[in-house]
Amino acid sequence: MSFTRSSLRYAHTNGYTGLLYTPKGDFIITCGTDGDIRHWTCISDDDPRSTCLGEFVMCIAHTGNRLLASTDRNTVHAYTFPEMDSDGILMRFTAPATCLRVCGEYTAAGSEDTSIKVLRGDKAGAETTLEGHKGPILALDVHAERHLLASIAGDGQLKVWNFETGEELKSLSGLPRSNSFESTSLFGTPTFEPQRGEQLAYALDKEIIVLNTTNWEVSYRLQDDRVSSNYSCCQFSPNGERLAAGTTSGELSIFDVQRRKALQVEAPPSDCKAITCLAWNAVNGDEVAFCDATGQLGTIFLGDDEPQDGLLNGLEEEQDEFLGGNDYEFEQGDGGDLDEIDDGDGVSLEQLKRKVMRNVEPDVLDDDNSKHSVASSRNSLPVPPQLKLFKQQSAFQPGATPNDLEHRYLVWNDVGIVTAHTEPSGDGAIDVEFHDASVHHALHLSNNYNQHNLASLSRSALALASTESSKLVVIALAAAGNKEWSVSLPDCESVDALVATSQLIAVATSNQFLRLFSVMGTQREVLSIPGSVVALAGHDNSVLCVYHAAGSSQTQQFLSGMLVNVSGLSLRVEQLPVPLTPGRQLSWLGYTDVGSPGFADNMGLVQLYRRASNAWFPICDTMKQSSSVSNNYFIVALSEARQIIQAVLCRGSSYPMTNPRPMLQELRMQLPLCDIEMEKSELEDTLLRASIMQVEGAEKVQKEMAIKLFALACSSECETRARELVESIACTELLQLAVKYASKRGRIHLSDRLCELLPQLEAIQEARKQQQMLGANGIAATIVLPMAATSTATTTPKLAPKAMELSASKRGALKRFSNSPNLFKAAAASRPATPDAVTPLDTQENIFGESESQQSELISSKTNVDAAGTGDQQRTPLNSVNPFAMKRKLVDTGVIFGSEKLKLAKK
């Protein structure tokens, strides 16, 4: 018994495609992302009837004389069949409905807004709502007699409900997760056994799991050794005797439920992709229709050779009994020819079969199909599994919506919005709006001739092109006189991607060239791209080109970036990898407001490239700031100075609508740290963002967050962590404040240990200043930490805090002294040669308010006064615990710059 495939027919455009059989089996009805409904009388129908219901139709269902369809208006609409006249709205959702099922008098629908609604009869508004999933509903099934509903959602859970009471009966986890129905390829598709509803089957990995609906335990599992990829959907036959399943590589399996065995099915053709939907013919139970992710329609049916095989088997059994066993051999002369044997003789037929099958391998003889013909035996050999690679994405424009939409955004960035409109008559137009009206007034351009579908907008230029032509058109916004110029690419090159900055126009072509132009049309360098381009982005004199660096693996694609920096007539290119997470695609590429490259993937993870570190940093996961996993954020711009991401919230979809235009939202950047809800992690997040990005007042933010973390470590009895924090930040002002805080808290031991870091931190700060001074000349600098003296003979006495044994009364007096600012001022006035009178440390404002230059001038002036003094300094109990009341001599410190050794000795 084997099933044969029909030829594939084009039904709809690429994307999810649904289908069903009418109850009498006279029509196959399909729907797709092109918004059309098609009626096929059979698979060989060359002229199916087509009706357009909107921009897309997600799912359909048939009930009586009506057809239900989910449209782009987030409703379940009813139409008369076959006239397809509107017959009212049954249900409304806040996102598109993704699955429909009709069973008896009940109609169930699931939506991307994570809700499920069940309606009894045709009266709208009296539906029951089932809530509990945290992801978009991918598939569902209903058994009316037992009042059971099974649903699978993008949160990776299968739930079983009693839809009469709304009670959740069972919940199973471990299924594939997805944040949108559009990007899903594994639907699971739960299906009840239609006769009595005692079994529930769903697809998971490479097997079909069948549950017992009485106790919800696994009854058995169905597997087919001939498939090489995961099952995406499954469906019981109307009589419940068979179960059909489709895979992500276009393979189909038909299982005999009673024997729990996979039947033989013809292998798929090379152009068949992931199966999205299955439907059994209710009249002819031996026929199954299916659709794939490319919009193709096909059927499989039971082959016509089954009766002949049964007759052949019966004939062989009869002749074996007549001949007395299988050991009989027909005797034949040496010169006998097989062609001369009469085929009508049963003995001759047996001899022919034995002669032919003797040349077949013994493994084939033991197979159940060994009594078939030689051709069927060869077809039954297992096909080696094919390696399925991750699909490489094609070139796209950041901030643009798909090309197949009638009204779409060509670009939406921090400068403005470029919108393209295509009328039903074929006429097109482009509207350009600027966020700041002082940049330029709004533009309305005709798009009838050039058919532009690529655009890039900056404060200096608007660049337009088409993927179907080789012409580039640029409008210089700030120019006087003739603002528009155009150029035709040579050798029939077409434009794959383009970007416009305030200084440059860059175009990536089909020949893997990166062509650079000035804003006014002067041709510049032509660079070769090492791979097929994915996207372009630019900022001022910098252009980032992301391309495919290598072929994809089974789980991810490998991307690299070519960072082009232009200065005058010179040009420098840096190669940097793009760390794309496995299983994801690039969805946005751009620059921040200060010129740092960044990108986002289709799961909402935003990453930023810091040139000083030569590394990518994940700075925000937008999905964690969304209230539902079915929502997506359409990235518009990044701002390092304000620490925000400007994005558009798309509810239940991946792209924003053009009308009405949605509002921009500002998302707060947040690093993916551990335990981010804790106070310590929040302070660490602010500190790291201030050090990674170019934040306004970054130095002040770093010091404030560092002293808060220091205080938190002290209150948590983690003195080692507090010392480690001060040592890693290496800031003398922070050290002074930390020592004072430790002294006021009575942590004398921590204060003494922090004093030991002062020479080292001053050396590091001095090295940083020298590194900044010589960094423009390209001289590398290495910090040399101070080393302990090797000889005991020293000419200058070192005055460091000495531990003293004090009584309880003296320690209480010292605490009162340290907590009294007036006493410190009096002590400073009595000892004018000490540094504590130079830099007041009583308040935090003094530490963060004064600039380093002012403090260095004061310290240098007082140092000269100290050099003139000749008196010996006396150690008192006050200055033994306050390290700022003593002047210290530093050991030799040095900084090595490149091959030169510049000895910086502090005297």
PyMOL commands that set and color helices and strands:
alter all, ss='L'
color gray80, all
select helices_A, chain A and resi 306-323+338-340+346-357+362-365+374-379+622-625+679-692+698-715+719-729+732-744+748-755+758-775+808-818+821-830+835-837+844-849+852-868+877-881+883-885
alter helices_A, ss='H'
color red, helices_A
select strands_A, chain A and resi 2-5+9-10+18-21+28-31+36-40+49-52+60-63+66-70+75-80+86-92+97-103+106-111+115-120+128-131+137-143+148-153+157-162+167-173+191-192+199-204+207-212+218-222+231-236+242-247+252-256+261-265+275-280+287-292+296-302+407-412+416-422+428-434+443-446+454-457+461-465+471-476+484-488+495-500+504-509+513-518+523-528+533-539+542-550+558-567+570-578+586-591+597-601+605-610+615-621+632-639+644-650+664-668+781-784+894-897+900-902
alter strands_A, ss='S'
color yellow, strands_A
deselect
rebuild
show_as cartoon
